Amino acid sequence: MEEKDIRAVAQRASAAQRSMLCFSSRRKTDIIYSASDEIERRIDEIMEVNAREVESARAKGRPEGFVGRLELTPHLIRKAINSCRVIADLTDPVGEEVSVWLRPNGLRISRRRVPVGTVALCLETRPLVNLVAAAVCIKAGNALVSCCDDESSATSSLIVSAFLDGARPAGMPDDAFILIASSEHLKDCRALVSLQGVIDVAILRGGEAFVNDLTEHSFVPVLKHSGGLCHVYVDSDADIDMAVSIVCNSRCFDPYSCSAADVLLVHEAKMTEFIQALLKKVSGQIDFVADERVLPMIPGALPADYDDWRCGYRGMRLVVGSCNSITEAIEHINEYGAHLADVIVSDSEDNQRLFQRRVNSAVVYVNASTAFTDGAEFGMGADVGISTDRFNVRGPVGLEDLTSLKYLVTGKGQIRG
């Protein structure tokens, strides 16, 4: 699309968002439920369209990680629908009084939550993100402009069309949710994130190169994570069975997710016992890359090189290293990690507290899988992305994260002297 056309689309969404400012919580809930019902009625149709896109992606030789993010199942669609309904039932954050105080001069100052405005969603594959993002945005009173790539455009277009067909009778304006899909995906996304004064925030969902490119071109605030290099550290006090279970789930539950564990660090005191137990469990399911201390313990493992410790990998591969202390593990994670999600497996409460205090990541786990790094698992219904930035949103991005704050000041004729 031409840049002027993308601006016109965003301006339509912005106008629709302003018309939603008077929507009641009940109306927003009804819109999301009605849209979810329509999506559910059209699951078979969505699956047929998605199957054709998956077949096309495989014919083009796309990597399994790409195909895995594109491919839908009825279970995944129903899970997303359920997330939308959970979001619909959550407390409406808009209008919440966060704090209130009275000044000595009699001014009453109230700080309340208000919608962010118009949200841009820039996506690489993962067409279901359109659905949950729309639910979160509408519940928070925002309009959404989504820009998807060409290879997921048919699935995304059908999802958006079905959502609008369901939402329209409940009172949602068509322009509150708009999809941009073309063969010039990166160009369109760059144009969208440049629309300062029209787009209020951009959410970036895709590979590291895609996210970094759009961050460089953006003139609006962005919510993003740069890569997904997550760690599991098995401490000297770890329960072996628990550690094996957590490592396997963190790596294998969704191997193409940004929250899948890529690096395993094991305290040298537990190394031999743990590696033996892990190999019995995975039984050839995981490909190992290891440092020189671990390499002799894992048959068929490849030696880790410089990039293995720094670059996330989507697939059934795990990089394994040995540490002589928890301090060494923490320093390694802080230096090489993506600061997204990291876990310690340990029975030592002192080490648990030390790890959570010193590891500088958006989500830090004790004795739990990194696979829980998800808005639905956090009780948010769903998230529209995960942020590793420290200001202003960090971790799974949910309802409250797509609101802003507004000061309402009430006086009785006061003037400043």
Disulfide bonds with the S-S distance in Angstrom:
none
